[in-house]
Amino acid sequence: MAVRRVVPNVQSESVQENREFYGLLGFEEVMNHGWIMTLASASDPSAQVSFMARDKTAPVAPDMSIEVDDVDAAYAAMRDSGAEIVHVLQDEEWGVRRFFVRDPNGRVVNVLGHR
């Protein structure tokens, strides 16, 4: 299993203000579902940050997202290790397969793969 990217998820109700602020640093909007917006660097599209007010289908908003090449293998590894699964593995309507797991620091990690 390989990590494709890691994206911090910032809890915020100020989407427009964040778009403008981070735009001054060279970030551009690459995704906006209303409840989550992702900005990426124009020069390095893998450098990203997401802003979210809430999560659409999960009980909590994650602190970080990690995209992997095999989300099913990641889920099996976390489940088998005894890690706390916060949101079970499922396909989401916006084209990702994901689950949430709590890390040793208590942070919620959204582990996902694009379908």
N, C-alpha and C positions, 0 to 999 in steps of 0.2 A: 504494500500500500504506500502511495506517495502523496505528500501534501502539495496541493497546487497553489494555494494562497491562504493567507491569514488576514482577516479583516476585523478591526475593532468595531464594536457596536456601541455607539454613544446614545444614551437615553436623552431625548430632547423633544420638546414641543415646538422648538424654533427652527423649523426646516428652512424657511426662506432666509433667515438670518445666517444660518450655517452655510447655505449654498453661496451666499454673497461673501462671507468671511473667508471660507476656504477657497473660493474662486480667486481671491486676491493672491493666494499661494500657488495657483496653477491647477487647482482641481476643477473638474467638470462633472456635471451630473450624468451618470450612465444608467441609472435605474431609479424609478420613483413609482411605488405602488400606493402612495398616499400615507400608509402607516410606516413605511421604511423608504429611505432615500439613500442611494450609494453614490459617492463621488469618487472619481479616479483621477490620477495624475495624467495630464495630457502627454507627457514625455515617457511615462512608465505606467501603462494601464493596470499593472498588477499591484501598484501602490494605491490602496483604497481605504476609505473610511465610510461607515454607514451610520445614519442617524435614524432613530426609531422612537416613536411615542409608546408603542406597545407591539406585541407580536400578534399577528392575525389569528393563528390557530393554536398557539401554545399557551400554557398557563403562566409563563413568565417570559420576560424579555431577556435574551442572552447577552452576555458581556462581550463575547467574541464569536466569530464564525471561522471555521476551518473547512476549506473545500479539499476533499480527498478524491483520489481516482477510484476508490472502491468503498463506498459508504456502507455496504453490507458487511464487508470484512471489518471495518472500523466498529460497527455496531456489535458484531459478534465478539470482538476483542474486549470492548468495554463491558458488555454484559457478562462475559465469562470471567472478567477480573473482579466482578462484584461492585463496580462503580455504580453510583446512583444515576439511573436513567430518569431524567426529569420529564422528557417528552419522547414517547416511543417512536421508532422508525416508521416513517410514512411518506407517501408521495403527496406533494403539495400541488395545488392547482396552478401555481406560477412556474412549474417546470423543474423543481428540485425534489430530491429524495433526501430526507434529513431526520436527525434525532438530536435531542439535547442531553448532555451529561454534565454532572457536577464535578469540577476538578478538586484536588486536595485542598485548595484555598477557599472553597465554597463558591467559586465563580461558575456560572452556567455557560457551557460551550455548545454552540450550534455546529454540529458536524454534518456536512452536506456534500452532495454530488449533484451535478446537473444531469437531467435525463435527456 
